């Protein structure tokens, strides 16, 4: 095997290892967070909002900003936010600076659920990512 082919094969193998770790971790997060009524993507949105929330619980992010942090399409994120809003975990409102924009608030219920699920989420991440890529 030529040096270039070997280097490409190693690159592809590393990429596939990353994908495998991601898939296993996401499945484990979904399974674990289910006891809180959340999926992994639901928790990620709550986590982003909790990390960005101001002390008075004000708006943390516009929808476009959340999309860039949780790696969901705009339409998938809009549906997810709609479900979280229906469950009383977040609220949406018009952005005062740009009436075309929508801001998302974490509600008290959402903040409480995030706090309950946070230790479990971090424990799963710690367990699944402790040794780096595994085959």
Residue, then its C-alpha position, 0 to 999 in steps of 0.5 A: x500500500x502506498x504511503x498516501x493510501x495508508x495515510x488516507x485509510x488512517x484518516x478515514x478510520x479515525x473519522x469512523x471512530x469519531x462517528x461511532x463514539x458520537x452515535x454510541x454516546x448519543x444513544x446512551x444519552x437518549x436512553x438515560x435522559x428518557x427518565x426525565x422525559x427528554x431526548x439528547x437534543x432536548x437537553x442540549x437546547x436546555x443546556x445552551x439556554x441555561x448556560x446563557x441565561x442571565x441572572x434574572x432569567x432573561x432571554x439567552x439566545x435567538x433561535x439562529x444562535x441556538x441552531x449553531x450550537x446544537x447542530x440541528x437544522x433550523x426546521x428541526x430546531x423550530x419543531x423541537x423548541x415548539x415541543x419544549x414550549x408546549x411542555x412549558x420548558x421554554x418560551x418564545x418571544x419576538x426579539x425587541x431589536x429585530x422583529x423578525x427574530x425570535x428569542x427563546x427563554x428558559x422557564x422556571x420549569x425548564x431550569x428545574x428540569x435541566x438542573x435535575x437532568x444535568x448530573x445524569x447527562x454529565x455522568x454519561x458523557x464522562x463514562x462514554x468519553x473517558x477513554x477517547x474513541x473506542x471501536 
